[in-house]
Amino acid sequence: MDKQRKIWLCEQYAQRTWFLSTNIAAEAARAGEQGRGYAVVAEETRTLANKIFNFVEILKFESDGEEKMMQGIEDCVVMMSLLSTNASIEAANMARISMDYNIPKSVAVFADDLRNIANGFKEISGVKTEKKPGLVYEVAKPSSLTNDHVELFHFSIGGISLVESITSKICEVIFASREKFADGAFRLREHNLPVINFYEKFGLKYTGNMFHPILIICPNPIDNDKYHSQKYAVPIDFDCLYDRPIFTSYFGTSVPVDKTHPFAEYARECWDAVGGGQMVFIDWERFVHP
């Protein structure tokens, strides 16, 4: 791909990202207090759009602009994937409580748009992400007690596949350097969160560089309020952000976890998946209080 086409594409993606930020901000305003998570996503998306505009200027006017641009694109891919994931989490949570069905639906669409832009940037830079074989995203034996569906987040730790419920456990996913949680505590918005670090516990290899995705978990929300309950910071694999980590499945029937699963002693629940494999949910507090 020649330089002029890269510049043109980057300008298009910057404009799309900017318009997305304004649309998400509008949905946040419509949602009121319940849309505070949307407002954060909107602000971060706007900041990212400005960064992309800056990358375009570098590509146009600096002699070594293309090399700097490629590094900037890689950062954008990560941040857009992260924003897309958080927007999807907010949409899933809002869908449970919003009286206006269109708000969470709109934000879910915006989340997909962000991920599509991230994929476009991958094409510009030639970044190839490794797709690891994972679970078939449907349970093999749905519960006989309910026909309801559940929103799940698929991630991995040291290449070990896990799932977690969005609406009952997950608050957000953030990005931080490993040194910020190396001492067993993670500072998040004036609060120190205990770190649940399976990498340290099992001697697993970190993926990516010194920066790492952190899953913010709330094991036992007080009156379903995840924002005022005890939270934990869980380092997860870098690669899981590149794919679509959020999916919808039936509630599964609990089955014994395969004893060969590395985290079997910390499993709180397990569902058989279509096509083989298991969906394993972690008992987070058992890790902290064995």
C-alpha positions in Angstrom: 0.0 0.0 0.0 1.5 3.4 -1.0 2.0 6.3 1.3 -0.8 8.5 -0.3 -3.4 5.7 0.2 -2.3 5.2 3.8 -2.7 8.9 4.5 -6.2 8.9 2.9 -7.3 5.9 4.8 -6.0 7.3 8.1 -7.9 10.5 7.5 -11.1 8.6 6.8 -10.7 6.4 10.0 -9.9 9.5 12.1 -13.1 11.2 10.9 -15.1 8.0 11.5 -13.7 7.7 15.0 -14.5 11.4 15.8 -18.1 11.0 14.7 -18.4 7.8 16.7 -17.2 9.7 19.8 -19.9 12.4 19.3 -22.6 9.7 18.8 -21.6 7.8 21.9 -21.5 11.1 23.9 -25.1 11.8 22.7 -26.2 8.3 23.9 -24.5 8.9 27.2 -26.4 12.1 27.7 -29.7 10.4 26.8 -29.0 7.7 29.4 -28.3 10.2 32.2 -26.7 8.8 35.3 -26.8 5.3 34.0 -24.7 6.4 31.0 -21.6 7.4 32.9 -19.7 4.5 31.5 -20.7 5.6 27.9 -19.4 9.1 28.7 -16.0 7.7 29.6 -15.9 5.6 26.3 -16.9 8.7 24.3 -14.2 10.8 25.8 -11.5 8.2 25.2 -12.7 7.7 21.7 -12.5 11.4 21.0 -8.9 11.4 22.4 -8.0 8.5 20.1 -9.5 10.3 17.1 -7.2 13.3 17.8 -4.2 11.0 18.0 -5.0 9.5 14.6 -5.2 13.1 13.1 -1.7 13.7 14.6 -0.4 10.5 13.0 -1.6 11.7 9.7 0.3 14.9 10.1 3.4 12.9 11.0 3.0 10.7 7.9 2.6 13.8 5.6 5.4 16.0 6.8 8.2 14.0 8.6 10.9 12.1 6.7 10.6 9.1 9.0 6.9 9.5 9.3 5.9 6.1 8.1 7.9 4.3 10.8 6.3 6.4 13.5 2.9 6.0 11.9 3.1 2.2 12.0 3.9 2.3 15.7 1.0 4.6 16.3 -1.3 2.4 14.3 -0.4 -0.6 16.5 -1.3 1.4 19.6 -4.6 2.5 18.0 -5.5 -1.1 17.2 -5.0 -2.0 20.9 -6.9 1.0 22.2 -9.8 0.6 19.8 -10.2 -3.0 20.7 -10.2 -2.1 24.3 -12.8 0.7 23.8 -14.9 -1.6 21.8 -14.9 -4.2 24.5 -15.8 -1.7 27.2 -18.6 -0.2 25.1 -20.0 -3.8 24.6 -19.8 -4.4 28.4 -21.7 -1.1 29.1 -24.3 -1.9 26.5 -24.9 -5.4 28.0 -25.2 -3.9 31.5 -27.5 -1.1 30.3 -29.8 -3.5 28.5 -30.8 -5.0 31.9 -31.9 -1.7 33.4 -32.7 0.8 30.6 -36.2 1.7 29.8 -35.1 2.8 26.3 -34.1 -0.3 24.3 -32.5 1.8 21.6 -29.7 3.2 23.8 -27.8 -0.1 24.5 -28.6 -1.2 21.0 -26.9 1.9 19.6 -23.9 1.6 21.8 -23.5 -2.1 20.8 -23.4 -0.9 17.1 -20.8 1.8 18.0 -18.7 -0.9 19.6 -18.7 -3.0 16.4 -17.8 0.1 14.4 -14.8 0.7 16.6 -13.7 -2.9 16.1 -14.1 -2.5 12.4 -11.9 0.6 12.3 -9.3 -1.3 14.3 -9.4 -4.1 11.7 -8.9 -1.4 9.0 -5.8 -0.1 10.8 -4.5 -3.7 10.8 -4.8 -3.8 7.0 -2.8 -0.5 6.7 0.0 -1.7 8.9 0.0 -5.3 7.8 -0.4 -6.4 11.5 -1.4 -10.0 11.6 -2.9 -11.3 14.8 -2.8 -14.9 15.7 -6.2 -16.5 16.1 -6.0 -19.3 18.6 -8.6 -22.1 18.4 -11.1 -21.6 21.2 -14.5 -22.7 22.3 -17.5 -23.0 20.1 -19.6 -20.2 21.6 -22.7 -22.1 22.6 -23.4 -24.5 25.5 -24.0 -28.1 24.7 -26.6 -28.7 27.4 -28.7 -25.6 28.1 -30.4 -25.4 31.6 -33.8 -27.0 31.7 -34.9 -24.3 34.2 -34.6 -21.3 31.9 -34.6 -20.4 28.3 -32.8 -17.1 29.0 -29.6 -16.1 27.4 -26.5 -14.7 29.0 -23.8 -12.3 27.8 -20.3 -13.8 28.3 -16.8 -12.5 28.0 -14.3 -15.0 26.5 -10.7 -14.4 27.5 -7.6 -16.4 28.4 -4.8 -16.4 31.0 -1.5 -17.8 29.8 -3.3 -19.3 26.8 -5.9 -21.1 29.1 -9.4 -20.4 27.9 -12.0 -19.0 30.4 -15.3 -17.2 30.4 -17.1 -14.8 32.7 -20.6 -13.2 32.9 -20.6 -9.6 31.9 -23.7 -8.4 33.7 -22.9 -10.0 37.1 -19.1 -9.9 37.4 -17.2 -7.7 35.0 -16.9 -3.9 35.4 -14.5 -3.0 32.7 -11.2 -3.9 30.9 -8.3 -1.4 31.2 -4.7 -1.3 29.9 -1.7 -0.8 32.2 2.0 -1.6 32.5 2.9 -4.7 34.4 4.9 -2.8 36.9 1.6 -1.3 38.2 0.4 -4.6 39.5 3.7 -6.3 40.2 3.4 -5.8 44.0 0.0 -7.4 44.3 -2.1 -4.2 44.3 -3.4 -2.1 41.5 -4.3 1.6 41.7 -7.5 2.5 39.9 -9.1 5.9 40.3 -7.9 6.5 43.9 -8.6 2.9 45.0 -6.1 0.0 45.6 -7.5 -3.2 44.2 -6.1 -6.6 45.1 -4.6 -8.4 42.1 -5.6 -12.0 41.2 -2.5 -13.0 39.3 -2.7 -16.5 37.8 0.6 -15.8 35.9 2.5 -15.5 39.2 0.6 -18.4 40.8 1.2 -20.9 38.0 4.4 -19.5 36.5 2.6 -18.7 33.2 4.1 -16.6 30.4 2.7 -13.1 29.8 1.7 -12.2 26.3 2.4 -8.9 24.6 5.0 -6.5 25.9 5.3 -4.7 29.2 1.7 -3.4 28.9 -1.1 -5.7 29.8 -5.0 -5.8 29.7 -6.5 -5.9 33.2 -10.0 -7.3 33.8 -11.8 -5.5 36.7 -13.9 -8.1 38.5 -16.6 -7.6 41.1 -17.2 -11.1 42.6 -20.2 -10.2 44.9 -21.9 -6.9 43.9 -23.9 -5.3 46.8 -27.5 -5.0 45.6 -26.2 -5.5 42.0 -24.1 -2.3 42.3 -20.7 -3.2 40.9 -19.4 0.3 41.2 -19.5 0.4 45.0 -18.5 -3.2 45.8 -15.1 -4.8 46.3 -13.3 -5.3 43.1 -10.2 -7.3 42.0 -7.8 -6.7 39.1 -7.2 -9.7 37.0 -4.3 -9.7 34.4 -5.4 -11.5 31.2 -3.9 -12.3 27.8 -3.2 -9.6 25.4 -4.4 -11.5 22.3 -8.0 -11.9 23.5 -8.7 -8.2 22.8 -8.1 -8.6 19.0 -11.0 -11.0 18.4 -14.6 -10.6 19.4 -14.5 -11.5 23.1 -18.2 -11.0 23.9 -20.8 -13.4 22.8 -24.3 -14.5 23.8 -25.1 -18.1 24.9 -27.8 -20.0 26.7 -27.4 -20.6 30.4 -25.6 -23.9 30.8 -26.1 -26.9 33.0 -23.3 -27.1 35.5 -21.0 -30.1 35.0 -17.8 -31.2 36.8 -14.7 -29.4 35.5 -12.1 -31.5 33.8 -9.5 -32.3 36.5 -6.7 -31.7 33.9 -7.7 -28.1 33.6 -4.9 -26.0 35.1 -7.3 -23.9 37.1 -9.6 -26.7 38.1 -9.2 -26.0 41.9 -10.4 -22.5 41.4 -13.4 -23.3 39.1 -16.8 -22.2 40.5 -18.8 -23.5 37.6 -18.3 -25.2 34.3 -20.5 -25.7 31.2 -20.0 -28.1 28.3 -19.6 -26.4 25.0 -20.8 -27.5 21.6 -18.1 -29.3 19.6 -16.2 -30.2 22.8 -14.3 -28.3 25.4 -15.7 -26.6 28.5 -16.6 -23.1 29.6 -14.9 -22.6 32.9 -15.8 -19.8 35.3 -13.4 -18.9 38.1 -14.2 -18.5 41.7 -12.3 -15.3 42.2 -12.6 -15.1 45.9 -11.3 -18.6 46.4 -8.0 -17.4 44.9 -7.9 -14.5 47.4 -9.2 -16.5 50.4 -8.3 -20.1 49.8 
